[in-house]
Amino acid sequence: MTAISEPKEAFLYQPPDDITKERYKNIFALSRPLPSRPLKVAFDKAFAVTVLTIASPVIAGLYLANLIEGLLIPENKGPFIFYYNAISGGKLFKKYKIRLIKTKYIDQEGAKRGDWHAYSAEWTPDSRTYVGRFVKKFYLDELPQFYCVLKGDMSIVGPRPLAVHHYERDLKQGNVTRKLLKGGIVGAGHVLKGKPEMGNAAVEYDYIEKYLSLSQPALLLMDMKILWKAVLVLFEGKGL
């Protein structure tokens, strides 16, 4: 099937204004991805293992629910996990998520290519399975990305990695954060979801500036504060 027109919710990222460009001109002058911070990497791995271990019963339960729903409602049958190609730290990787939508809404040819558009019906209310509705409400579709962290493709905290065409759009409008820094499951901008500041480019540049200037313990403390804000957003259950 042909993918639906792209919903406005899919790309909320604003171009950097002149004030941001001047304030963070040292960041815009960078041309290569930033080096990893060892303490941050160690925390990423440990946290990802912990989450996947604790969440394994939840993942197993969702898998079983997905299987049962597919048996009871054949049109809702389909793979439990899918991926699309995204960019993190300027590199292409497979971004894994739990499937939210019915198979008939998936562009199968696009899915084979790892094209985000294949799953862009996600914002159509009738497109979601019953399991998908619950999963999306509490952001549980992001759980497989902790595996991406273990692989080294993502970090726990960082600018949210974008699908290829969104990344290219972001870069074309002047943003360089996703070219410089490994993408995160949560980010300084992402935890502002639902607020006017969501998508403000300056928030992510401020994070990168601190990434460059803070000591490793101080950076880890900042990441933990952002992570705590993400937990509060999660328990609000507003991921609709």
TANORQUI-V291882 format. One record per residue. N is the residue number from 1. RES is the residue in one letter. PHI is phi in radians with two decimals (NA if undefined). OMEGA is omega in degrees with one decimal (999 if undefined). D_CENTER is the distance of its C-alpha to the mean C-alpha in Angstrom with 2 decimals. Layout:
N&RES&PHI&OMEGA&D_CENTER, N&RES&PHI&OMEGA&D_CENTER
This chain:
1&M&NA&178.9&25.26, 2&T&-1.50&-178.7&24.16, 3&A&-1.12&178.1&20.71, 4&I&-1.24&178.6&21.00, 5&S&-1.09&-173.3&20.73, 6&E&-1.18&179.5&17.33, 7&P&-1.26&-177.7&16.70, 8&K&-1.14&-180.0&16.54, 9&E&-1.20&-174.0&13.54, 10&A&-1.31&-177.8&11.41, 11&F&-2.51&-175.3&12.03, 12&L&-1.90&-170.5&12.96, 13&Y&-1.49&-176.2&13.20, 14&Q&-1.57&175.5&16.84, 15&P&-1.24&178.8&18.96, 16&P&-1.22&177.3&20.50, 17&D&-1.48&-176.5&23.96, 18&D&-1.09&179.7&27.07, 19&I&-1.14&179.0&26.98, 20&T&-1.13&-179.8&23.53, 21&K&-1.09&179.9&24.75, 22&E&-1.30&-177.5&27.90, 23&R&-1.10&-175.4&26.46, 24&Y&-2.05&-176.0&24.02, 25&K&-1.09&177.3&26.18, 26&N&-1.16&179.0&26.07, 27&I&-1.31&179.3&22.34, 28&F&-1.15&-179.9&22.91, 29&A&-1.39&-178.9&25.74, 30&L&-1.27&-178.1&23.62, 31&S&-2.11&-178.3&23.35, 32&R&-2.10&176.2&21.84, 33&P&-0.99&-178.3&18.66, 34&L&-1.27&178.6&19.35, 35&P&-1.16&179.6&20.82, 36&S&-1.22&173.5&19.19, 37&R&-1.79&-171.8&20.54, 38&P&-0.91&-179.1&22.07, 39&L&-1.16&177.8&21.83, 40&K&-1.12&179.2&18.10, 41&V&-1.11&179.6&17.69, 42&A&-1.08&177.7&20.12, 43&F&-1.10&179.2&18.36, 44&D&-0.95&-177.0&14.99, 45&K&-1.12&-178.0&17.00, 46&A&-1.12&-178.6&19.10, 47&F&-1.19&179.8&16.48, 48&A&-1.10&177.8&14.53, 49&V&-1.08&-179.7&17.99, 50&T&-1.07&-178.8&18.94, 51&V&-1.11&-178.7&16.07, 52&L&-1.12&178.1&16.51, 53&T&-1.19&-178.8&20.24, 54&I&-1.16&-175.7&20.31, 55&A&-1.47&-176.5&17.96, 56&S&-1.00&175.9&19.88, 57&P&-1.13&178.3&22.30, 58&V&-1.14&179.3&19.64, 59&I&-1.08&178.8&18.00, 60&A&-1.10&178.8&21.59, 61&G&-1.12&178.3&22.52, 62&L&-1.16&177.4&19.76, 63&Y&-1.08&179.9&20.76, 64&L&-1.14&178.6&24.35, 65&A&-1.10&177.9&23.73, 66&N&-1.11&179.8&22.00, 67&L&-1.15&-179.4&25.07, 68&I&-1.14&178.8&27.55, 69&E&-1.06&178.6&26.12, 70&G&-1.12&178.2&26.37, 71&L&-1.28&-178.5&29.97, 72&L&-1.37&-178.8&30.92, 73&I&-2.24&-173.7&29.21, 74&P&-0.90&-177.9&29.26, 75&E&-1.22&178.5&27.18, 76&N&-1.62&-179.4&24.22, 77&K&-1.22&178.0&24.60, 78&G&2.89&-179.1&22.05, 79&P&-1.09&-179.6&19.76, 80&F&-1.32&-178.1&17.79, 81&I&-2.11&175.2&14.82, 82&F&-2.34&175.1&13.78, 83&Y&-2.49&166.1&11.76, 84&Y&-2.39&-178.0&11.32, 85&N&-1.33&-179.7&11.73, 86&A&-2.37&-178.4&9.28, 87&I&-2.09&177.5&10.33, 88&S&-2.41&-177.5&9.96, 89&G&1.04&179.8&13.10, 90&G&1.37&-177.1&14.77, 91&K&-1.99&178.6&14.66, 92&L&-1.35&175.7&13.81, 93&F&-2.64&178.2&12.24, 94&K&-1.59&-179.9&11.54, 95&K&-1.67&-175.5&8.07, 96&Y&-1.59&177.1&9.45, 97&K&-2.56&173.2&9.20, 98&I&-1.43&-178.2&12.26, 99&R&-1.13&179.5&14.22, 100&L&-1.86&-167.9&14.85, 101&I&-1.92&179.2&17.47, 102&K&-1.18&-174.8&21.01, 103&T&-1.01&-176.5&21.94, 104&K&-1.14&178.9&24.10, 105&Y&-1.60&-178.7&21.24, 106&I&-1.65&173.4&19.60, 107&D&-1.35&-171.7&20.94, 108&Q&-1.11&178.6&22.08, 109&E&-1.17&177.6&22.93, 110&G&-1.14&179.2&19.61, 111&A&-1.09&178.8&17.94, 112&K&-1.11&179.6&20.28, 113&R&-1.52&-176.0&19.11, 114&G&1.28&-177.1&15.39, 115&D&-1.52&178.4&15.21, 116&W&-0.96&-177.3&12.42, 117&H&-1.01&-178.8&15.48, 118&A&-1.08&-176.4&16.77, 119&Y&-2.03&-172.9&14.53, 120&S&-1.25&175.4&14.67, 121&A&-1.29&-176.7&17.18, 122&E&-0.94&-176.7&14.57, 123&W&-1.52&175.3&15.75, 124&T&-1.45&-173.7&19.34, 125&P&-0.91&-176.3&20.69, 126&D&-1.39&-174.4&22.95, 127&S&-1.41&-171.5&20.50, 128&R&-1.45&171.8&18.97, 129&T&-1.32&177.4&20.74, 130&Y&-1.14&176.8&22.03, 131&V&-1.12&-179.4&19.73, 132&G&-1.05&179.1&16.77, 133&R&-1.10&179.4&17.85, 134&F&-1.17&-178.5&17.99, 135&V&-1.03&-178.0&14.72, 136&K&-1.16&-177.1&12.85, 137&K&-0.99&-177.9&15.07, 138&F&-1.97&175.7&13.91, 139&Y&1.04&-177.6&10.19, 140&L&-1.24&177.5&11.62, 141&D&-1.13&-179.3&9.86, 142&E&-1.48&-174.9&7.07, 143&L&-0.93&-179.5&10.20, 144&P&-1.07&-179.4&10.61, 145&Q&-1.26&173.5&7.86, 146&F&-1.16&172.8&10.55, 147&Y&-1.18&176.5&12.67, 148&C&-1.09&176.9&10.64, 149&V&-1.16&178.5&11.40, 150&L&-1.06&179.2&14.95, 151&K&-1.25&-178.3&15.26, 152&G&1.63&-179.9&14.50, 153&D&-1.43&-177.1&11.75, 154&M&-2.37&174.3&9.24, 155&S&-2.07&174.7&10.28, 156&I&-1.25&179.9&10.02, 157&V&-2.12&-180.0&10.12, 158&G&2.94&178.3&9.48, 159&P&-1.07&-177.0&8.32, 160&R&-1.02&178.9&4.71, 161&P&-1.19&-176.4&5.46, 162&L&-1.86&171.0&7.10, 163&A&-1.01&-172.4&9.31, 164&V&-0.92&-176.0&12.71, 165&H&-1.22&175.1&14.59, 166&H&-1.23&177.8&12.23, 167&Y&-1.08&-179.8&12.24, 168&E&-1.10&177.7&15.99, 169&R&-1.16&-179.9&16.43, 170&D&-1.07&-179.7&14.76, 171&L&-1.18&-178.7&17.01, 172&K&-1.11&-179.4&19.97, 173&Q&-1.48&169.7&19.90, 174&G&1.95&-179.9&20.21, 175&N&-1.50&-177.6&16.98, 176&V&-2.16&-173.6&16.79, 177&T&-1.03&-176.1&14.17, 178&R&-1.36&173.0&11.79, 179&K&-1.45&-172.9&15.08, 180&L&-1.69&-169.7&16.22, 181&L&-2.23&179.3&13.66, 182&K&-1.06&-178.1&11.35, 183&G&-1.19&-177.6&7.63, 184&G&-2.04&172.1&6.58, 185&I&-1.12&172.1&5.12, 186&V&-2.25&179.8&6.80, 187&G&-2.51&-179.5&8.68, 188&A&-1.03&177.6&12.16, 189&G&-1.45&-176.0&11.38, 190&H&-1.11&-178.3&8.62, 191&V&-1.29&176.9&11.35, 192&L&-1.66&-177.6&13.68, 193&K&-0.95&-179.5&12.40, 194&G&1.58&179.8&15.72, 195&K&-1.90&-178.7&17.63, 196&P&-1.02&-177.5&19.32, 197&E&-1.32&-179.3&17.68, 198&M&-1.03&179.5&14.18, 199&G&1.62&178.9&13.58, 200&N&-1.18&-175.4&16.48, 201&A&-1.04&-175.0&16.24, 202&A&-1.04&-178.7&18.64, 203&V&-1.08&-178.2&16.35, 204&E&-1.30&177.0&14.21, 205&Y&-1.21&176.0&17.52, 206&D&-1.11&178.6&19.03, 207&Y&-1.12&-179.2&16.49, 208&I&-1.14&178.1&17.34, 209&E&-1.03&178.8&20.99, 210&K&-1.24&175.6&20.91, 211&Y&-1.01&-178.6&19.18, 212&L&-1.37&-169.5&22.23, 213&S&-1.81&-175.8&24.86, 214&L&-1.33&171.2&24.31, 215&S&-1.18&-178.3&25.81, 216&Q&-1.09&176.5&23.64, 217&P&-1.09&-179.9&24.54, 218&A&-1.16&177.3&23.85, 219&L&-1.12&178.8&20.39, 220&L&-1.10&178.6&19.66, 221&L&-1.10&178.1&21.10, 222&M&-1.11&178.0&18.91, 223&D&-1.05&-178.7&15.72, 224&M&-1.18&177.1&17.28, 225&K&-1.18&177.5&18.03, 226&I&-1.13&179.0&14.49, 227&L&-1.10&179.2&13.54, 228&W&-1.12&176.4&16.50, 229&K&-1.08&178.7&15.52, 230&A&-1.14&178.3&12.24, 231&V&-1.10&179.0&14.69, 232&L&-1.12&176.8&16.91, 233&V&-1.11&179.7&14.42, 234&L&-1.01&-176.0&13.70, 235&F&-1.34&171.8&17.46, 236&E&-1.27&176.6&18.08, 237&G&1.09&-177.0&16.81, 238&K&-1.91&-179.4&15.96, 239&G&-1.40&-175.8&12.84, 240&L&-1.78&999&15.07
